[in-house]
Amino acid sequence: MKTINLILSALFLFLSIGQLWSQEKMPYKSKAMFKADTLQYLEYNYNVERSVEYYKDKTVSDILKELEYPVLYIVEYARRGDELMSLSLGIRQIGKEASPLEDYYIVVAFANPPKSSDFRALFDRDERNPKFTSQIYDFIKNLKVSHVASNPYIITKRKNLEAKRALEEIEKQEVNK
């Protein structure tokens, strides 16, 4: 019985240390560390695994102070009823039209969502992707964040491209044998 208790205690301690280490191993890295690779910067600093603990209970203004790119426009916003659940804050637009599939952005989810009708009152209702104005900033700056994420579509797209290149390289090597 003592052996089982000792083993369970050791296992619990090991798992606890592992959890603490996993949270500590991903400190924020500046954009200079990524040599102008905006996608890698977003993928590293604003991935869901890191952001749930790192950004929990911070305000939107805290996150935007840390974000080393200016927010240009709202890519999209999610609502549930009259609650504004999250905003996708665009930092780089790829095409002529804003695109949740291609643009570079961070998604900021709110712990205590405000009214989406109050948010919509800040810009023209016909405007699909409003500019990030000082009025929008003032509206969201003190909101608590539940988590932050980067655009999941471009990260998946990048991984698929890397896998495709790796397969093409293997095929070239097979042909050259």
C-alpha positions as CSV (number, residue, x, y, z in Angstrom):
1,M,0.0,0.0,0.0
2,K,2.8,2.4,0.8
3,T,4.5,1.6,-2.5
4,I,1.3,2.5,-4.4
5,N,0.9,5.7,-2.5
6,L,4.6,6.6,-3.1
7,I,4.2,5.8,-6.9
8,L,1.0,7.9,-7.1
9,S,2.6,10.8,-5.2
10,A,5.6,10.7,-7.5
11,L,3.4,10.5,-10.6
12,F,1.3,13.5,-9.4
13,L,4.5,15.5,-8.7
14,F,5.9,14.6,-12.1
15,L,2.7,15.7,-13.9
16,S,2.5,18.9,-11.9
17,I,6.1,19.8,-12.7
18,G,5.5,19.0,-16.4
19,Q,2.4,21.2,-16.4
20,L,4.3,24.1,-14.9
21,W,7.2,23.6,-17.3
22,S,5.0,23.5,-20.4
23,Q,3.5,26.9,-19.3
24,E,7.0,28.4,-18.7
25,K,8.6,27.1,-21.9
26,M,6.8,29.4,-24.2
27,P,7.7,33.0,-23.2
28,Y,6.7,35.8,-25.5
29,K,9.1,36.4,-28.4
30,S,9.4,39.7,-30.2
31,K,8.9,40.0,-34.0
32,A,12.6,40.5,-34.5
33,M,13.2,36.9,-33.4
34,F,11.1,35.8,-36.4
35,K,13.1,37.8,-39.1
36,A,10.0,39.4,-40.7
37,D,7.9,36.2,-40.7
38,T,4.6,37.6,-39.5
39,L,2.9,34.2,-39.7
40,Q,5.5,32.5,-37.4
41,Y,5.3,35.4,-35.0
42,L,1.5,35.0,-34.8
43,E,1.6,31.2,-34.7
44,Y,4.1,31.2,-31.8
45,N,2.8,34.1,-29.6
46,Y,-0.9,33.7,-30.2
47,N,-1.5,30.0,-30.3
48,V,-4.4,28.7,-28.2
49,E,-2.3,26.4,-26.1
50,R,-0.1,29.3,-24.9
51,S,-2.8,32.0,-24.8
52,V,-5.3,30.3,-22.5
53,E,-3.0,30.7,-19.5
54,Y,-0.8,33.5,-20.7
55,Y,-3.5,36.0,-21.6
56,K,-6.2,34.9,-19.1
57,D,-7.5,37.9,-17.1
58,K,-5.6,40.4,-19.2
59,T,-7.4,43.2,-20.9
60,V,-7.5,43.9,-24.6
61,S,-5.3,46.9,-24.1
62,D,-2.6,44.7,-22.5
63,I,-2.6,42.4,-25.5
64,L,-2.5,45.2,-28.0
65,K,0.4,46.8,-26.2
66,E,2.3,43.6,-26.6
67,L,1.3,43.0,-30.2
68,E,4.0,44.5,-32.3
69,Y,1.9,45.1,-35.4
70,P,-0.8,47.8,-35.7
71,V,-4.4,46.6,-35.9
72,L,-5.8,47.9,-39.2
73,Y,-9.4,46.6,-39.3
74,I,-11.9,44.1,-38.0
75,V,-11.8,41.0,-40.1
76,E,-14.9,39.6,-38.5
77,Y,-16.7,39.4,-35.2
78,A,-18.6,36.5,-33.5
79,R,-21.7,37.0,-31.6
80,R,-24.2,34.9,-29.7
81,G,-27.5,36.6,-29.4
82,D,-26.7,40.2,-28.4
83,E,-23.3,39.2,-26.9
84,L,-20.1,40.1,-28.7
85,M,-18.1,36.9,-28.2
86,S,-14.9,37.7,-30.1
87,L,-13.2,40.0,-32.6
88,S,-10.7,39.1,-35.3
89,L,-8.3,42.0,-35.4
90,G,-6.6,42.3,-38.8
91,I,-2.9,43.3,-38.9
92,R,-2.3,42.4,-42.6
93,Q,-4.7,42.1,-45.5
94,I,-3.7,39.8,-48.3
95,G,-6.3,40.6,-51.1
96,K,-8.5,43.6,-52.0
97,E,-11.3,42.2,-49.8
98,A,-10.8,41.2,-46.1
99,S,-10.7,37.4,-45.8
100,P,-10.9,35.3,-42.6
101,L,-9.2,32.5,-44.6
102,E,-6.1,34.5,-45.8
103,D,-5.6,37.6,-43.8
104,Y,-3.2,37.8,-40.8
105,Y,-5.1,38.5,-37.6
106,I,-5.6,37.6,-34.0
107,V,-8.9,36.5,-32.5
108,V,-9.6,38.0,-29.1
109,A,-12.3,36.2,-27.2
110,F,-13.9,38.1,-24.3
111,A,-14.4,36.6,-20.8
112,N,-17.4,38.9,-20.2
113,P,-18.9,39.7,-23.6
114,P,-20.3,43.2,-24.2
115,K,-23.5,43.8,-26.2
116,S,-22.9,43.4,-29.9
117,S,-25.5,46.1,-30.6
118,D,-23.3,48.6,-28.7
119,F,-20.3,47.5,-30.8
120,R,-22.2,47.7,-34.1
121,A,-23.3,51.3,-33.2
122,L,-19.6,52.4,-33.6
123,F,-19.5,52.0,-37.4
124,D,-21.8,52.1,-40.4
125,R,-24.0,49.0,-40.5
126,D,-23.2,48.4,-44.1
127,E,-19.5,48.3,-43.5
128,R,-18.4,44.7,-43.6
129,N,-14.8,45.2,-42.3
130,P,-14.6,48.4,-40.3
131,K,-11.3,50.2,-39.8
132,F,-9.9,49.9,-36.3
133,T,-10.8,53.3,-35.0
134,S,-10.1,54.9,-31.6
135,Q,-13.9,54.5,-30.8
136,I,-13.6,50.7,-31.3
137,Y,-10.4,50.6,-29.3
138,D,-12.0,52.6,-26.5
139,F,-15.0,50.2,-26.5
140,I,-12.9,47.1,-26.1
141,K,-9.7,48.2,-24.3
142,N,-10.9,47.3,-20.8
143,L,-12.6,44.1,-21.7
144,K,-11.1,41.0,-20.0
145,V,-9.9,38.3,-22.4
146,S,-10.6,34.6,-22.1
147,H,-8.1,33.6,-24.8
148,V,-6.3,34.8,-28.0
149,A,-5.6,32.8,-31.2
150,S,-4.1,33.5,-34.5
151,N,-5.7,32.8,-37.8
152,P,-6.1,29.0,-37.8
153,Y,-6.7,28.8,-41.6
154,I,-3.3,30.2,-42.7
155,I,-1.5,28.1,-40.1
156,T,-3.1,25.0,-41.5
157,K,-2.5,26.1,-45.0
158,R,1.2,26.7,-44.2
159,K,1.5,23.2,-42.7
160,N,-0.2,21.7,-45.7
161,L,2.2,23.6,-48.0
162,E,5.2,22.4,-46.0
163,A,4.0,18.8,-46.1
164,K,3.4,19.1,-49.9
165,R,7.0,20.4,-50.4
166,A,8.4,17.6,-48.3
167,L,6.5,15.0,-50.4
168,E,7.7,16.6,-53.6
169,E,11.3,16.5,-52.4
170,I,10.9,12.8,-51.5
171,E,9.4,12.1,-55.0
172,K,12.4,13.9,-56.6
173,Q,14.8,11.8,-54.6
174,E,13.0,8.6,-55.7
175,V,13.1,9.6,-59.3
176,N,16.8,10.4,-59.2
177,K,17.7,7.0,-57.7
